[in-house]
Structure formats: structure tokens, C-alpha cells
Amino acid sequence: MAVTEASARADVAELLYLEPGELDDGLNLFDAGLDSVRMLTLVERWREHGVEVSFVDLAEHPTFGQWWALLSDA
């Protein structure tokens, strides 16, 4: 199964206890409550689906819009 924008949004929203539609592309995910343990969970989940993205890349780009740009390029 490929990682799509909708599935990535749902993954992130789940860990922030939001509905996917509530996850704004410009929201700083760390300000919204995402921590390093949850971020590692996402990295591993996405790697299982063949997306090579690093923890550091995500940490340096804290919004979902930036994350999707990284994921879609990977």
C-alpha cells in the first residue's frame, strides 16, 4: 500500500487526536502536541510502506504541508 496524502494526513491526525480534516497544512505539528516518540512511529510506519524519510528531515520541517512535500518526493 502506498502512502497517499490522505493516508499520511490520517496517520498524523490520529496521533494528535484530530480528524484528518482538522489538520491544517500550515499547523506546526510540534505546537499541536506531536512529540519525538510519535514522530518516530510515523517514520517507521511510512518506511514500512517504502517511503524513505528521516526523523531529522521531519523535525526540521514542522508542518504537514512540508511533510507531505518530503513524503511525495521520497
C-alpha positions as CSV (number, residue, x, y, z in Angstrom):
1,M,0.0,0.0,0.0
2,A,1.4,3.4,-1.0
3,V,1.4,6.4,1.3
4,T,-1.0,8.9,-0.1
5,E,-1.6,12.5,1.1
6,A,-4.9,11.3,2.6
7,S,-3.3,8.4,4.4
8,A,-0.4,10.5,5.7
9,R,-2.8,13.1,6.9
10,A,-4.9,10.4,8.7
11,D,-1.8,9.0,10.3
12,V,-0.7,12.3,11.7
13,A,-4.2,13.4,12.7
14,E,-4.7,10.1,14.6
15,L,-1.6,10.8,16.8
16,L,-2.8,14.3,17.5
17,Y,-6.3,13.1,18.3
18,L,-7.8,15.1,15.4
19,E,-9.9,14.3,12.5
20,P,-7.9,14.4,9.2
21,G,-10.0,17.4,8.0
22,E,-8.9,19.4,11.1
23,L,-5.2,19.1,10.2
24,D,-4.3,22.3,8.5
25,D,-1.3,22.2,6.2
26,G,0.4,25.1,7.9
27,L,-0.1,23.9,11.5
28,N,3.1,23.4,13.4
29,L,2.8,19.8,14.4
30,F,5.1,20.2,17.5
31,D,3.0,23.1,18.8
32,A,-0.1,20.9,18.3
33,G,1.4,18.2,20.6
34,L,3.4,15.9,18.4
35,D,6.4,14.6,20.2
36,S,9.5,12.7,19.1
37,V,8.2,9.3,20.1
38,R,5.1,9.8,17.9
39,M,7.2,11.2,15.1
40,L,9.3,8.0,15.2
41,T,6.2,6.0,15.0
42,L,5.2,7.8,11.8
43,V,8.7,7.5,10.3
44,E,8.6,3.7,10.9
45,R,5.1,3.3,9.6
46,W,5.9,5.2,6.4
47,R,9.2,3.3,5.9
48,E,7.2,0.0,6.1
49,H,5.4,1.3,3.0
50,G,8.6,2.1,1.2
51,V,8.9,5.8,1.9
52,E,12.4,6.8,2.9
53,V,12.1,9.8,5.1
54,S,14.3,10.7,8.1
55,F,13.5,11.8,11.5
56,V,15.8,14.9,11.1
57,D,14.0,15.9,7.8
58,L,10.7,15.9,9.5
59,A,12.0,17.7,12.6
60,E,13.4,20.5,10.5
61,H,10.1,21.0,8.7
62,P,7.3,21.1,11.3
63,T,4.1,21.4,9.2
64,F,2.1,18.8,7.5
65,G,2.4,20.7,4.2
66,Q,6.2,20.5,4.4
67,W,6.0,16.8,5.5
68,W,3.8,15.9,2.5
69,A,6.3,17.6,0.2
70,L,9.1,15.5,1.7
71,L,7.0,12.3,1.5
72,S,5.8,12.8,-2.0
73,D,9.5,13.3,-3.2
74,A,10.7,10.2,-1.3
